Amino acid sequence: MAFFLFAILILMVPSSNAYWPPSPGYWPSSKFRSMSFYKGFRNLWGPQHQSLDQNALTIWLDRTSGSGFKSVRPFRSGYFGASIKVQPGYTAGVITAFYLSNNEAHPGFHDEVDIEFLGTTFGKPYTLQTNVYIRGSGDGRIIGREMKFHLWFDPTKDFHHYAILWSPKEIIFLVDDVPIRRYPRKSGATFPLRPMWLYGSIWDASSWATEDGKYKADYKYQPFVAKYTNFKASGCSAYAPRWCHPVSASPYRSGGLSRQQHSAMRWVQRYHMVYNYCQDPKRDHSLTPECWG
């Protein structure tokens, strides 16, 4: 009887593996030097909603404006990261973003790689959305390639490091050096290859951000604040010589992920992924051939 009760208690205790990812065994953020904000970026819009204190950038949204910033240089590959902290409480309709884009260079026909915090309501977690747009799939008739996650920590409590590794053959999204998604290049038609700039912003996306637009931004809770620090942008700029070697997110100079990194990524996708466009039966997968097979 005592053994039976002990076995029941063991079953009732949740496995720690379901709460924190296994070690990826490699920490790419440690391989790239942080930069000061003004060395690598400039304000893009909403300068009156942006402040810098000891290299920690604060941007905010109220009913008059949001704010955004942009890298000084365009890149054709690289590691792009920042430590970010988002606002607790009611933030429905509000997007806090860190992303690559060439929208200004190719309006209406642009490429984009997104990390976005989708605002939420009281008592519900933030959704971290990753997305890839290629050659206008984010313009007009939108073809998104979204994967969404509920993180294994509260992103409002402290800074955590979010990064995009973009090389000519893959895009890897990382959170605190744990890979959460790998988007491989399967063809030129489904992969961004033109130079992009690095951006960050906070803005009102009430029409879709929170539960497909069910909950809107409520400005009685303004200002909505996001903080960024520990900026990293390292790789081949658009002006670098052709022999510039793309950086890697793994111990292998050739790129890819190690077995340990793959294991950590599988854990995240098993326990914390809440949406995968390739598994959505409502999507027209003839438009996303990378989902085939």
C-alpha positions in Angstrom: 0.0 0.0 0.0 2.8 2.4 0.9 4.5 1.6 -2.4 1.3 2.3 -4.3 0.8 5.7 -2.6 4.5 6.6 -3.3 3.9 5.7 -7.0 0.8 7.9 -7.1 2.8 10.8 -5.6 5.6 10.4 -8.2 3.0 10.5 -11.0 1.5 13.6 -9.5 4.8 15.5 -9.5 5.3 17.2 -12.9 8.5 16.4 -14.7 11.0 19.2 -14.6 11.7 18.5 -18.2 8.3 20.0 -19.1 9.2 23.3 -17.6 12.8 24.2 -18.7 14.6 23.3 -21.9 17.6 21.0 -21.9 20.9 22.7 -22.4 21.7 23.5 -26.0 25.4 22.9 -25.3 26.4 26.0 -27.3 25.7 29.7 -26.6 26.1 31.7 -29.8 25.2 35.0 -28.1 28.6 34.8 -26.3 30.4 34.8 -29.6 29.3 38.2 -30.7 30.1 41.5 -29.2 27.4 43.9 -27.9 27.2 47.3 -29.4 26.0 50.6 -28.2 22.6 51.7 -29.6 23.9 54.8 -31.4 26.8 52.9 -32.9 24.5 50.5 -34.8 21.0 52.1 -34.9 19.0 55.3 -35.4 15.5 56.3 -34.6 13.1 55.6 -37.5 9.9 57.0 -36.1 8.3 58.3 -32.9 11.5 59.9 -31.5 9.5 61.5 -28.7 8.5 57.9 -27.6 12.1 56.7 -27.3 14.7 57.2 -24.5 18.1 55.8 -23.9 19.6 55.2 -20.4 23.0 53.5 -20.0 22.5 51.7 -23.4 19.1 50.4 -22.4 16.6 51.7 -24.9 12.9 52.2 -23.9 10.2 52.7 -26.5 6.6 53.1 -25.8 3.1 53.4 -27.4 0.3 55.6 -26.4 -2.7 56.9 -28.3 -0.6 59.5 -30.1 2.2 57.3 -31.4 4.4 54.3 -31.1 8.1 54.2 -31.9 10.7 52.3 -34.0 14.4 52.1 -34.7 16.6 50.8 -37.6 20.1 49.6 -38.1 22.5 52.0 -39.8 23.8 49.2 -42.2 22.0 46.6 -44.2 23.2 43.0 -44.0 23.1 40.0 -46.3 23.6 37.5 -43.4 24.4 37.6 -39.7 23.5 37.2 -36.1 21.0 39.7 -34.8 20.1 39.8 -31.1 18.8 41.9 -28.3 17.8 41.4 -24.7 14.1 42.5 -24.4 11.6 43.0 -21.6 8.0 43.6 -22.3 5.2 45.1 -20.2 2.9 43.1 -17.9 -0.8 43.4 -17.6 -3.3 44.3 -20.4 -1.3 44.7 -23.6 -3.8 43.3 -26.1 -3.4 44.7 -29.6 0.1 45.8 -29.0 3.1 44.4 -31.0 6.7 44.6 -29.7 8.9 43.6 -32.6 12.5 42.8 -33.4 13.0 41.9 -37.1 14.9 42.0 -40.4 13.3 43.7 -43.4 14.0 45.4 -46.7 10.5 47.0 -46.9 11.9 50.5 -47.5 14.2 49.3 -50.3 11.5 47.1 -51.9 8.1 48.5 -51.0 5.2 46.1 -52.0 7.7 43.3 -52.8 9.8 43.0 -49.6 11.4 40.2 -47.5 11.0 40.1 -43.7 12.1 37.8 -40.8 10.1 38.5 -37.6 10.3 38.0 -33.8 7.1 39.6 -32.4 5.5 39.6 -29.0 1.8 39.6 -29.4 0.1 41.5 -26.6 -2.3 39.8 -24.3 -5.0 40.1 -21.7 -4.9 39.7 -17.9 -3.9 36.2 -16.8 -2.9 35.0 -20.2 0.7 34.6 -21.5 2.4 36.5 -24.2 2.6 34.7 -27.6 6.0 34.9 -29.3 5.5 34.8 -33.0 8.2 34.0 -35.5 7.5 34.6 -39.2 9.2 34.8 -42.6 8.0 36.7 -45.6 9.6 36.3 -49.0 9.4 38.7 -52.1 6.1 40.3 -51.3 4.4 37.5 -49.4 3.8 40.1 -46.6 2.3 42.6 -49.1 -1.2 42.5 -50.5 -2.3 38.9 -50.3 -0.4 37.9 -47.3 1.3 34.4 -47.1 2.7 34.1 -43.6 4.9 31.4 -42.3 4.1 31.7 -38.6 5.3 29.6 -35.8 4.0 30.7 -32.3 5.2 29.9 -28.8 4.2 30.4 -25.2 7.6 30.8 -23.6 8.8 28.7 -20.6 9.3 31.9 -18.6 7.5 35.2 -18.1 9.0 37.7 -20.5 7.7 40.6 -18.4 9.8 39.7 -15.3 13.3 40.2 -16.7 15.4 40.7 -19.8 15.8 37.6 -22.0 17.9 37.4 -25.2 16.1 36.9 -28.5 18.0 36.4 -31.7 17.8 35.6 -35.5 20.7 33.8 -37.2 20.3 34.4 -41.0 22.7 32.7 -43.4 22.3 31.9 -47.1 21.1 28.4 -46.2 19.0 28.7 -43.1 17.3 31.0 -40.5 17.4 30.0 -36.9 15.4 31.7 -34.2 16.8 31.6 -30.7 15.6 32.5 -27.2 18.4 32.6 -24.5 20.6 30.7 -27.0 18.0 27.9 -27.2 17.0 27.3 -30.9 13.2 27.4 -31.1 12.8 27.2 -34.9 15.0 26.4 -38.0 13.8 27.6 -41.4 16.0 26.0 -44.1 16.5 27.3 -47.6 14.7 24.8 -49.9 14.6 27.1 -52.9 15.2 30.7 -53.8 11.5 31.3 -54.1 10.9 30.5 -50.4 14.0 32.1 -48.8 15.0 35.7 -48.3 18.3 36.4 -50.1 18.3 40.2 -50.6 20.0 42.5 -48.0 17.9 43.5 -45.0 18.1 46.0 -42.2 17.5 45.2 -38.5 14.5 46.9 -36.9 12.7 47.2 -33.5 9.3 48.7 -32.9 6.2 49.0 -30.7 2.9 49.7 -32.5 -0.9 49.1 -32.4 -2.0 46.0 -34.4 -5.4 45.7 -32.8 -6.9 44.3 -36.0 -5.1 41.0 -35.6 -2.5 40.8 -32.8 -4.5 39.3 -30.0 -6.7 36.3 -30.7 -7.1 37.4 -34.3 -8.3 40.9 -33.3 -10.8 39.8 -30.6 -9.1 42.0 -28.1 -8.0 45.6 -29.0 -5.5 48.0 -27.5 -7.1 49.8 -24.5 -5.4 53.1 -24.0 -6.6 53.5 -20.4 -3.5 51.2 -19.8 -1.1 53.5 -21.7 1.8 53.9 -22.1 2.7 50.4 -23.3 6.5 50.1 -22.8 9.2 47.8 -24.2 12.9 47.8 -23.2 15.8 46.7 -25.3 19.5 46.3 -24.4 22.5 44.1 -25.2 22.3 44.8 -28.9 24.2 42.5 -31.3 24.4 42.7 -35.1 27.3 40.9 -36.5 27.9 39.3 -39.9 28.3 40.2 -43.6 27.0 43.7 -44.3 25.6 44.4 -47.8 28.9 46.2 -48.4 31.2 43.4 -47.3 33.4 41.6 -49.9 31.9 38.5 -51.5 34.3 36.3 -49.6 32.8 37.4 -46.2 31.9 34.1 -44.5 28.4 33.8 -42.9 28.3 33.4 -39.2 27.0 30.2 -37.5 24.7 29.5 -34.6 26.4 26.2 -33.8 29.9 24.8 -33.0 30.1 24.0 -36.8 31.5 26.8 -38.9 29.5 25.5 -41.8 26.3 26.2 -40.0 23.4 23.9 -39.0 22.6 22.8 -35.5 24.4 20.2 -33.3 22.5 17.2 -32.0 22.2 18.8 -28.6 20.8 22.0 -30.1 18.3 19.9 -32.2 17.2 18.1 -29.0 16.6 21.5 -27.2 14.6 22.8 -30.2 12.5 19.6 -30.3 11.7 20.1 -26.6 10.6 23.7 -27.1 8.4 22.7 -30.1 6.9 19.8 -28.2 6.0 21.7 -25.0 5.7 25.3 -26.0 4.8 25.7 -29.6 1.1 26.7 -29.9 0.9 27.2 -33.7 2.7 25.9 -36.8 1.5 27.1 -40.2 2.6 23.9 -41.9 0.1 22.0 -39.6 -2.8 24.3 -40.2 -5.5 22.5 -42.3 -7.1 25.9 -43.1 -4.0 27.1 -45.0 -3.5 26.6 -48.7 -0.2 24.7 -48.6 0.3 25.0 -52.4 1.5 28.5 -51.5 4.1 27.1 -49.0 6.0 24.4 -50.7 8.5 24.2 -47.9 5.8 22.4 -45.9 5.6 19.5 -48.3 7.2 16.2 -47.4 
